[in-house]
Amino acid sequence: MNSELTVAVGEIAAEHQISAAQFAVLRVLIESWPDPLTCSDIGCNLLDRTPDVTRLLDRLDKAGLIDRKRCTEDRRVTHVHLSTEGKSRTIAVVEQVNRFERHLIDRLSTEEQRLLTHLLDRIRL
């Protein structure tokens, strides 16, 4: 199921002219909306702890999907938030991914779904 989901997320993101890695960043940003995040915050919230967050942000900025603003108190810190276009594109991808995830979950019996929920609750931090 996981590889099927990974492939599907990549394909869905590509339909919206973004990579799966870029979508991962956008998804982190939409979860904090409307509050901005720092580059460090974004990196810590990614499942795949890529050291390449700055390059991903450069591409998203160039595509007009994020806005970056230097912190006035500490110029070493940059705040990142979704642009209007970035927000709408992220929502579109999230909705498609959610439908696909629902399709995967619907393959499970009611009992399997309960068990999965129970196990996920047990490992949740």
N, CA, C and O atoms as a DFTB+ gen file, in Angstrom:
500 C
 N C O
     1  1       0.816      -1.190       0.000
     2  2       0.000       0.000       0.000
     3  2       0.863       1.257       0.000
     4  3       0.537       2.232      -0.677
     5  1       1.968       1.242       0.759
     6  2       2.799       2.424       0.871
     7  2       3.411       2.819      -0.465
     8  3       3.402       3.999      -0.818
     9  1       3.948       1.848      -1.224
    10  2       4.551       2.192      -2.512
    11  2       3.484       2.685      -3.480
    12  3       3.740       3.579      -4.286
    13  1       2.306       2.112      -3.405
    14  2       1.200       2.554      -4.247
    15  2       0.833       4.002      -3.912
    16  3       0.567       4.805      -4.807
    17  1       0.820       4.322      -2.632
    18  2       0.517       5.684      -2.197
    19  2       1.622       6.646      -2.628
    20  3       1.340       7.752      -3.089
    21  1       2.870       6.230      -2.478
    22  2       3.996       7.077      -2.868
    23  2       3.942       7.408      -4.352
    24  3       4.128       8.561      -4.741
    25  1       3.688       6.409      -5.174
    26  2       3.577       6.623      -6.620
    27  2       2.411       7.554      -6.925
    28  3       2.543       8.479      -7.726
    29  1       1.277       7.311      -6.291
    30  2       0.086       8.132      -6.540
    31  2       0.320       9.586      -6.146
    32  3      -0.068      10.493      -6.882
    33  1       0.947       9.820      -5.003
    34  2       1.224      11.195      -4.572
    35  2       2.127      11.890      -5.585
    36  3       1.896      13.049      -5.931
    37  1       3.148      11.191      -6.060
    38  2       4.031      11.766      -7.074
    39  2       3.287      12.120      -8.347
    40  3       3.512      13.181      -8.931
    41  1       2.404      11.236      -8.778
    42  2       1.631      11.487     -10.002
    43  2       0.641      12.631      -9.820
    44  3       0.487      13.469     -10.708
    45  1      -0.024      12.667      -8.682
    46  2      -0.984      13.739      -8.414
    47  2      -0.258      15.081      -8.338
    48  3      -0.715      16.070      -8.911
    49  1       0.863      15.115      -7.636
    50  2       1.637      16.357      -7.540
    51  2       2.088      16.816      -8.925
    52  3       2.022      18.003      -9.243
    53  1       2.545      15.873      -9.744
    54  2       3.013      16.212     -11.097
    55  2       1.902      16.826     -11.944
    56  3       2.164      17.697     -12.774
    57  1       0.667      16.377     -11.739
    58  2      -0.466      16.974     -12.456
    59  2      -0.606      18.461     -12.142
    60  3      -1.180      19.220     -12.922
    61  1      -0.074      18.865     -10.991
    62  2      -0.151      20.263     -10.554
    63  2       1.206      20.965     -10.683
    64  3       1.441      22.002     -10.063
    65  1       2.089      20.387     -11.494
    66  2       3.405      20.942     -11.805
    67  2       4.309      21.124     -10.582
    68  3       5.061      22.094     -10.497
    69  1       4.229      20.190      -9.645
    70  2       5.150      20.179      -8.515
    71  2       5.646      18.758      -8.292
    72  3       5.001      17.790      -8.693
    73  1       6.797      18.649      -7.648
    74  2       7.336      17.321      -7.334
    75  2       6.743      16.833      -6.011
    76  3       6.145      17.606      -5.261
    77  1       6.916      15.556      -5.743
    78  2       6.440      14.988      -4.476
    79  2       7.156      15.652      -3.296
    80  3       6.538      15.911      -2.264
    81  1       8.453      15.927      -3.446
    82  2       9.211      16.585      -2.371
    83  2       8.702      18.006      -2.135
    84  3       8.599      18.448      -0.991
    85  1       8.383      18.720      -3.215
    86  2       7.832      20.065      -3.068
    87  2       6.459      20.009      -2.400
    88  3       6.134      20.852      -1.564
    89  1       5.658      19.013      -2.773
    90  2       4.346      18.863      -2.147
    91  2       4.488      18.612      -0.653
    92  3       3.688      19.117       0.136
    93  1       5.491      17.843      -0.255
    94  2       5.702      17.577       1.171
    95  2       5.923      18.890       1.929
    96  3       5.401      19.074       3.029
    97  1       6.694      19.795       1.337
    98  2       6.935      21.106       1.956
    99  2       5.642      21.913       2.002
   100  3       5.313      22.510       3.026
   101  1       4.911      21.927       0.889
   102  2       3.653      22.676       0.835
   103  2       2.647      22.138       1.851
   104  3       1.898      22.904       2.458
   105  1       2.635      20.839       2.028
   106  2       1.701      20.231       2.991
   107  2       2.042      20.655       4.420
   108  3       1.145      20.910       5.224
   109  1       3.325      20.731       4.733
   110  2       3.745      21.218       6.055
   111  2       3.283      22.666       6.236
   112  3       2.795      23.040       7.303
   113  1       3.440      23.472       5.189
   114  2       3.050      24.881       5.280
   115  2       1.538      25.057       5.415
   116  3       1.082      25.933       6.151
   117  1       0.759      24.237       4.717
   118  2      -0.702      24.379       4.807
   119  2      -1.191      23.987       6.195
   120  3      -2.189      24.523       6.678
   121  1      -0.498      23.059       6.835
   122  2      -0.891      22.648       8.185
   123  2      -0.645      23.748       9.215
   124  3      -1.271      23.749      10.275
   125  1       0.254      24.681       8.921
   126  2       0.525      25.782       9.851
   127  2      -0.232      27.055       9.460
   128  3      -0.167      28.059      10.169
   129  1      -0.940      27.010       8.344
   130  2      -1.638      28.184       7.809
   131  2      -2.527      28.801       8.873
   132  3      -3.218      28.053       9.564
   133  1      -2.555      30.095       9.048
   134  2      -1.892      31.140       8.274
   135  2      -0.527      31.533       8.823
   136  3       0.093      32.475       8.329
   137  1      -0.057      30.819       9.840
   138  2       1.229      31.172      10.439
   139  2       2.392      30.723       9.563
   140  3       2.369      29.620       9.016
   141  1       3.409      31.574       9.426
   142  2       4.592      31.170       8.662
   143  2       5.462      30.215       9.478
   144  3       5.324      30.114      10.698
   145  1       6.347      29.530       8.792
   146  2       7.321      28.651       9.440
   147  2       8.717      29.072       9.020
   148  3       8.895      29.695       7.973
   149  1       9.701      28.735       9.830
   150  2      11.088      28.952       9.438
   151  2      11.548      27.749       8.614
   152  3      10.897      26.704       8.607
   153  1      12.662      27.908       7.931
   154  2      13.228      26.789       7.159
   155  2      13.493      25.600       8.079
   156  3      13.252      24.451       7.707
   157  1      13.981      25.880       9.261
   158  2      14.265      24.824      10.229
   159  2      12.988      24.099      10.648
   160  3      12.969      22.871      10.741
   161  1      11.918      24.862      10.900
   162  2      10.626      24.254      11.258
   163  2      10.140      23.322      10.155
   164  3       9.655      22.222      10.423
   165  1      10.276      23.771       8.925
   166  2       9.830      22.963       7.783
   167  2      10.614      21.658       7.743
   168  3      10.031      20.579       7.631
   169  1      11.928      21.758       7.836
   170  2      12.774      20.568       7.805
   171  2      12.429      19.569       8.896
   172  3      12.427      18.361       8.659
   173  1      12.136      20.071      10.095
   174  2      11.791      19.191      11.222
   175  2      10.450      18.500      11.035
   176  3      10.219      17.434      11.605
   177  1       9.564      19.093      10.245
   178  2       8.224      18.533      10.059
   179  2       8.096      17.639       8.833
   180  3       7.026      17.083       8.586
   181  1       9.158      17.494       8.073
   182  2       9.121      16.615       6.906
   183  2       9.363      15.175       7.340
   184  3      10.214      14.913       8.190
   185  1       8.620      14.250       6.760
   186  2       8.845      12.833       7.058
   187  2      10.204      12.395       6.549
   188  3      10.921      11.661       7.228
   189  1      10.560      12.846       5.349
   190  2      11.867      12.555       4.764
   191  2      12.775      13.723       5.133
   192  3      12.661      14.804       4.555
   193  1      13.656      13.516       6.071
   194  2      14.504      14.596       6.591
   195  2      15.580      14.991       5.582
   196  3      16.774      14.816       5.828
   197  1      15.145      15.522       4.457
   198  2      16.080      15.929       3.419
   199  2      16.887      17.146       3.863
   200  3      16.331      18.071       4.454
   201  1      18.183      17.157       3.586
   202  2      18.986      18.330       3.927
   203  2      18.827      19.441       2.889
   204  3      19.480      20.481       2.977
   205  1      17.972      19.218       1.926
   206  2      17.855      20.100       0.773
   207  2      16.656      21.047       0.840
   208  3      16.129      21.444      -0.200
   209  1      16.223      21.413       2.036
   210  2      15.032      22.246       2.192
   211  2      15.207      23.584       1.485
   212  3      14.276      24.064       0.838
   213  1      16.377      24.189       1.598
   214  2      16.599      25.501       0.977
   215  2      16.405      25.436      -0.528
   216  3      15.787      26.326      -1.111
   217  1      16.920      24.405      -1.157
   218  2      16.757      24.272      -2.609
   219  2      15.291      24.056      -2.982
   220  3      14.815      24.618      -3.968
   221  1      14.579      23.251      -2.208
   222  2      13.147      23.062      -2.450
   223  2      12.405      24.390      -2.317
   224  3      11.533      24.702      -3.128
   225  1      12.754      25.170      -1.294
   226  2      12.116      26.471      -1.103
   227  2      12.447      27.424      -2.249
   228  3      11.592      28.198      -2.680
   229  1      13.682      27.371      -2.742
   230  2      14.052      28.211      -3.893
   231  2      13.150      27.918      -5.087
   232  3      12.673      28.838      -5.751
   233  1      12.919      26.641      -5.355
   234  2      12.073      26.262      -6.497
   235  2      10.617      26.672      -6.285
   236  3       9.956      27.143      -7.210
   237  1      10.128      26.491      -5.075
   238  2       8.747      26.886      -4.772
   239  2       8.580      28.401      -4.849
   240  3       7.546      28.896      -5.297
   241  1       9.594      29.128      -4.415
   242  2       9.569      30.591      -4.492
   243  2       9.570      31.041      -5.950
   244  3       8.803      31.922      -6.337
   245  1      10.430      30.435      -6.744
   246  2      10.510      30.769      -8.173
   247  2       9.186      30.485      -8.885
   248  3       8.809      31.203      -9.811
   249  1       8.485      29.440      -8.453
   250  2       7.193      29.080      -9.048
   251  2       6.050      29.938      -8.507
   252  3       4.914      29.818      -8.965
   253  1       6.345      30.803      -7.533
   254  2       5.321      31.675      -6.970
   255  2       4.396      30.995      -5.979
   256  3       3.293      31.479      -5.726
   257  1       4.836      29.867      -5.410
   258  2       3.976      29.104      -4.506
   259  2       4.198      29.433      -3.029
   260  3       3.373      29.094      -2.180
   261  1       5.309      30.091      -2.732
   262  2       5.586      30.518      -1.356
   263  2       6.085      31.955      -1.376
   264  3       6.498      32.483      -2.408
   265  1       6.034      32.561      -0.209
   266  2       6.645      33.874       0.012
   267  2       7.606      33.723       1.176
   268  3       7.323      33.029       2.153
   269  1       8.755      34.387       1.053
   270  2       9.743      34.352       2.132
   271  2       9.987      35.777       2.613
   272  3      10.023      36.721       1.824
   273  1      10.154      35.907       3.914
   274  2      10.405      37.220       4.492
   275  2      11.415      37.078       5.620
   276  3      11.265      36.227       6.497
   277  1      12.440      37.913       5.592
   278  2      13.454      37.897       6.649
   279  2      12.849      38.368       7.962
   280  3      12.050      39.304       7.998
   281  1      13.236      37.716       9.013
   282  2      12.809      38.105      10.353
   283  2      13.493      39.426      10.711
   284  3      14.703      39.563      10.530
   285  1      12.738      40.386      11.212
   286  2      13.323      41.688      11.546
   287  2      14.194      41.620      12.796
   288  3      15.141      42.394      12.935
   289  1      13.879      40.694      13.709
   290  2      14.659      40.575      14.944
   291  2      15.959      39.784      14.749
   292  3      16.952      40.036      15.430
   293  1      15.943      38.837      13.824
   294  2      17.111      37.982      13.593
   295  2      17.223      37.731      12.095
   296  3      16.486      36.917      11.540
   297  1      18.135      38.425      11.450
   298  2      18.237      38.356       9.991
   299  2      18.685      36.987       9.488
   300  3      18.617      36.722       8.288
   301  1      19.139      36.120      10.380
   302  2      19.508      34.764       9.957
   303  2      18.279      33.905       9.709
   304  3      18.363      32.863       9.058
   305  1      17.140      34.340      10.225
   306  2      15.895      33.572      10.149
   307  2      15.019      34.109       9.022
   308  3      14.848      35.318       8.868
   309  1      14.471      33.187       8.242
   310  2      13.528      33.541       7.184
   311  2      12.204      32.863       7.472
   312  3      12.152      31.663       7.742
   313  1      11.130      33.643       7.411
   314  2       9.786      33.091       7.584
   315  2       9.214      32.746       6.218
   316  3       9.322      33.522       5.269
   317  1       8.608      31.580       6.133
   318  2       8.061      31.077       4.869
   319  2       6.569      30.843       5.052
   320  3       6.138      30.260       6.047
   321  1       5.781      31.305       4.076
   322  2       4.355      30.986       4.094
   323  2       3.866      30.797       2.675
   324  3       4.519      31.216       1.719
   325  1       2.725      30.171       2.547
   326  2       2.148      29.908       1.231
   327  2       1.659      31.196       0.591
   328  3       1.077      32.050       1.258
   329  1       1.898      31.327      -0.698
   330  2       1.272      32.402      -1.462
   331  2      -0.174      31.983      -1.732
   332  3      -0.563      30.851      -1.441
   333  1      -0.953      32.889      -2.280
   334  2      -2.340      32.553      -2.616
   335  2      -2.382      31.387      -3.593
   336  3      -3.172      30.459      -3.423
   337  1      -1.532      31.434      -4.619
   338  2      -1.469      30.343      -5.603
   339  2      -1.000      29.054      -4.948
   340  3      -1.529      27.980      -5.231
   341  1      -0.002      29.160      -4.068
   342  2       0.502      27.978      -3.374
   343  2      -0.557      27.327      -2.512
   344  3      -0.651      26.101      -2.448
   345  1      -1.354      28.146      -1.848
   346  2      -2.419      27.611      -1.000
   347  2      -3.460      26.882      -1.842
   348  3      -3.860      25.768      -1.503
   349  1      -3.901      27.497      -2.935
   350  2      -4.947      26.849      -3.742
   351  2      -4.429      25.577      -4.405
   352  3      -5.157      24.589      -4.495
   353  1      -3.183      25.591      -4.869
   354  2      -2.638      24.388      -5.501
   355  2      -2.438      23.274      -4.478
   356  3      -2.696      22.106      -4.770
   357  1      -1.982      23.632      -3.287
   358  2      -1.788      22.635      -2.233
   359  2      -3.112      22.007      -1.834
   360  3      -3.197      20.789      -1.672
   361  1      -4.138      22.818      -1.675
   362  2      -5.461      22.297      -1.318
   363  2      -5.953      21.330      -2.385
   364  3      -6.519      20.285      -2.064
   365  1      -5.741      21.671      -3.657
   366  2      -6.177      20.791      -4.749
   367  2      -5.471      19.436      -4.677
   368  3      -6.104      18.393      -4.846
   369  1      -4.163      19.453      -4.428
   370  2      -3.413      18.196      -4.340
   371  2      -3.849      17.407      -3.103
   372  3      -4.055      16.196      -3.183
   373  1      -3.988      18.080      -1.971
   374  2      -4.405      17.405      -0.733
   375  2      -5.754      16.717      -0.928
   376  3      -5.940      15.581      -0.490
   377  1      -6.688      17.395      -1.579
   378  2      -8.011      16.796      -1.801
   379  2      -7.914      15.525      -2.646
   380  3      -8.576      14.531      -2.349
   381  1      -7.088      15.555      -3.700
   382  2      -6.922      14.362      -4.535
   383  2      -6.233      13.239      -3.767
   384  3      -6.632      12.079      -3.868
   385  1      -5.204      13.581      -3.004
   386  2      -4.486      12.573      -2.216
   387  2      -5.424      11.961      -1.172
   388  3      -5.406      10.750      -0.952
   389  1      -6.236      12.794      -0.535
   390  2      -7.189      12.274       0.456
   391  2      -8.176      11.292      -0.171
   392  3      -8.512      10.273       0.434
   393  1      -8.638      11.600      -1.385
   394  2      -9.550      10.670      -2.078
   395  2      -8.850       9.347      -2.356
   396  3      -9.446       8.282      -2.198
   397  1      -7.576       9.411      -2.771
   398  2      -6.831       8.188      -3.049
   399  2      -6.611       7.387      -1.764
   400  3      -6.755       6.165      -1.760
   401  1      -6.264       8.077      -0.675
   402  2      -6.080       7.388       0.601
   403  2      -7.378       6.704       1.038
   404  3      -7.360       5.587       1.555
   405  1      -8.494       7.385       0.824
   406  2      -9.798       6.795       1.168
   407  2     -10.021       5.520       0.354
   408  3     -10.526       4.523       0.870
   409  1      -9.640       5.565      -0.922
   410  2      -9.747       4.393      -1.794
   411  2      -8.930       3.227      -1.220
   412  3      -9.391       2.085      -1.222
   413  1      -7.726       3.514      -0.733
   414  2      -6.887       2.462      -0.147
   415  2      -7.504       1.910       1.133
   416  3      -7.530       0.698       1.342
   417  1      -7.994       2.791       1.977
   418  2      -8.580       2.364       3.249
   419  2      -9.850       1.551       3.024
   420  3     -10.142       0.622       3.776
   421  1     -10.597       1.903       1.991
   422  2     -11.836       1.172       1.704
   423  2     -11.590      -0.283       1.315
   424  3     -12.519      -1.089       1.329
   425  1     -10.364      -0.624       0.974
   426  2     -10.024      -2.019       0.679
   427  2     -10.033      -2.879       1.942
   428  3     -10.160      -4.101       1.872
   429  1      -9.900      -2.230       3.087
   430  2      -9.835      -2.950       4.357
   431  2     -11.241      -3.211       4.885
   432  3     -12.162      -2.425       4.661
   433  1     -11.384      -4.308       5.576
   434  2     -12.666      -4.586       6.235
   435  2     -12.837      -3.606       7.394
   436  3     -11.894      -2.922       7.791
   437  1     -14.039      -3.551       7.920
   438  2     -14.308      -2.681       9.068
   439  2     -13.407      -3.044      10.238
   440  3     -12.875      -2.163      10.913
   441  1     -13.237      -4.326      10.479
   442  2     -12.378      -4.778      11.579
   443  2     -10.918      -4.384      11.327
   444  3     -10.231      -3.943      12.249
   445  1     -10.445      -4.537      10.104
   446  2      -9.070      -4.144       9.773
   447  2      -8.882      -2.636       9.946
   448  3      -7.836      -2.190      10.418
   449  1      -9.883      -1.860       9.569
   450  2      -9.803      -0.411       9.753
   451  2      -9.721      -0.053      11.239
   452  3      -8.943       0.819      11.626
   453  1     -10.521      -0.722      12.067
   454  2     -10.471      -0.490      13.518
   455  2      -9.095      -0.843      14.078
   456  3      -8.528      -0.101      14.880
   457  1      -8.570      -1.984      13.645
   458  2      -7.257      -2.417      14.110
   459  2      -6.180      -1.422      13.678
   460  3      -5.309      -1.065      14.472
   461  1      -6.235      -0.982      12.442
   462  2      -5.268       0.000      11.946
   463  2      -5.341       1.282      12.769
   464  3      -4.310       1.822      13.170
   465  1      -6.536       1.764      13.019
   466  2      -6.715       2.974      13.828
   467  2      -6.139       2.773      15.223
   468  3      -5.450       3.648      15.749
   469  1      -6.421       1.631      15.814
   470  2      -5.906       1.319      17.150
   471  2      -4.375       1.318      17.157
   472  3      -3.758       1.914      18.040
   473  1      -3.772       0.663      16.192
   474  2      -2.310       0.583      16.136
   475  2      -1.683       1.952      15.898
   476  3      -0.670       2.289      16.510
   477  1      -2.276       2.733      15.019
   478  2      -1.753       4.081      14.770
   479  2      -1.875       4.956      16.014
   480  3      -0.976       5.743      16.312
   481  1      -2.974       4.822      16.734
   482  2      -3.135       5.566      17.991
   483  2      -2.068       5.172      19.008
   484  3      -1.577       6.022      19.751
   485  1      -1.711       3.905      19.047
   486  2      -0.706       3.432      20.011
   487  2       0.686       3.966      19.721
   488  3       1.460       4.203      20.648
   489  1       1.018       4.159      18.446
   490  2       2.370       4.632      18.126
   491  2       2.452       6.145      17.962
   492  3       3.544       6.697      17.828
   493  1       1.310       6.813      17.973
   494  2       1.298       8.274      17.816
   495  2       2.054       8.913      18.960
   496  3       1.898       8.538      20.123
   497  1       2.869       9.875      18.611
   498  2       3.667      10.577      19.639
   499  2       2.876      11.660      20.306
   500  3       3.391      12.345      21.190
